[in-house]
Amino acid sequence: MGVDYGWEKFYKALRYAMGSNEPVQERLASVISGVHHLNRDSFPDDETYEKFQTMVKASTMVPAKANEGTIRSSVSHMKDGEATLWLETAFDIFTKIAESEAHL
């Protein structure tokens, strides 16, 4: 699928998160839900992909309860500051992808 697919998925997810009035944890859950399926070929380099994997792991580490899923279960345990840092990480990843797309 390629880096352009990664750009598209991050763009859509972050666009929603930026305009939403939902709590930061809900916005993070939405972003992770929109991008967690991406593979290595959606990222410009290994470093960016590793940062992505760390973000997804942090956002899926708490086992699901009932029908909420691991993403919602994990981010609901985060304090506002932690969830904000992961949203900033998502934006940093998107920026790396966008910069690489500009040079293709």
C-alpha positions as CSV (number, residue, x, y, z in Angstrom):
1,M,0.0,0.0,0.0
2,G,2.9,2.4,0.7
3,V,3.7,5.6,2.5
4,D,0.9,7.4,0.7
5,Y,-1.6,5.1,2.4
6,G,-0.1,5.7,5.8
7,W,-0.3,9.5,5.1
8,E,-4.0,9.2,4.2
9,K,-4.9,7.2,7.3
10,F,-3.0,9.4,9.7
11,Y,-4.4,12.6,8.0
12,K,-8.0,11.4,8.4
13,A,-7.5,10.2,12.0
14,L,-5.7,13.4,13.1
15,R,-8.1,15.7,11.4
16,Y,-11.0,14.2,13.4
17,A,-8.9,14.4,16.6
18,M,-8.1,18.0,16.2
19,G,-11.6,19.1,15.6
20,S,-13.3,17.0,18.2
21,N,-14.6,18.1,21.5
22,E,-14.4,14.6,22.9
23,P,-12.0,13.9,25.9
24,V,-8.4,13.4,24.9
25,Q,-8.6,9.7,25.6
26,E,-11.5,9.3,23.1
27,R,-9.6,11.3,20.5
28,L,-6.6,9.1,21.0
29,A,-8.7,5.9,20.7
30,S,-10.1,7.2,17.4
31,V,-6.6,7.9,16.0
32,I,-5.3,4.5,17.1
33,S,-8.4,2.8,15.7
34,G,-7.8,4.5,12.4
35,V,-4.1,3.6,12.0
36,H,-3.3,0.5,14.1
37,H,-3.6,-1.8,11.1
38,L,-0.8,-0.1,9.2
39,N,2.3,-2.2,8.2
40,R,6.0,-1.3,7.8
41,D,5.5,-0.2,4.1
42,S,3.3,2.7,5.3
43,F,6.2,4.4,6.9
44,P,9.3,6.1,5.4
45,D,11.9,4.4,7.7
46,D,12.4,1.9,10.5
47,E,12.7,4.6,13.2
48,T,9.2,6.0,12.4
49,Y,7.7,2.6,12.3
50,E,9.2,1.6,15.6
51,K,7.8,4.8,17.2
52,F,4.4,3.9,15.7
53,Q,4.6,0.3,17.1
54,T,5.4,1.7,20.6
55,M,2.4,4.1,20.4
56,V,0.1,1.2,19.3
57,K,1.5,-1.1,22.0
58,A,0.9,1.6,24.7
59,S,-2.7,2.1,23.4
60,T,-3.6,-1.7,23.4
61,M,-1.9,-3.1,26.5
62,V,-4.9,-3.3,28.8
63,P,-7.1,-6.4,28.1
64,A,-10.6,-5.7,26.8
65,K,-13.6,-5.8,29.0
66,A,-16.9,-6.8,27.5
67,N,-17.3,-5.2,24.1
68,E,-15.0,-2.2,24.5
69,G,-11.9,-3.7,22.9
70,T,-8.2,-3.3,23.9
71,I,-7.8,0.2,22.5
72,R,-10.7,1.8,24.4
73,S,-9.8,-0.3,27.5
74,S,-6.2,0.9,27.3
75,V,-6.7,4.6,26.6
76,S,-9.5,4.9,29.2
77,H,-6.8,4.2,31.9
78,M,-4.6,7.0,30.7
79,K,-4.5,10.4,32.4
80,D,-5.0,13.4,30.2
81,G,-1.3,14.2,30.0
82,E,-0.3,10.7,28.9
83,A,-3.0,10.6,26.2
84,T,-2.0,14.1,25.0
85,L,1.6,12.9,24.7
86,W,0.5,10.0,22.5
87,L,-1.6,12.3,20.3
88,E,1.5,14.4,19.9
89,T,3.5,11.3,19.0
90,A,0.9,10.5,16.4
91,F,1.2,14.0,14.9
92,D,5.0,13.6,14.9
93,I,4.7,10.3,13.0
94,F,2.3,11.9,10.5
95,T,4.8,14.8,10.1
96,K,7.6,12.3,9.2
97,I,5.3,10.6,6.7
98,A,4.3,13.9,5.2
99,E,7.9,15.0,4.9
100,S,8.9,11.8,3.1
101,E,5.9,12.2,0.7
102,A,7.0,15.7,-0.2
103,H,10.4,14.3,-1.3
104,L,9.1,11.4,-3.5
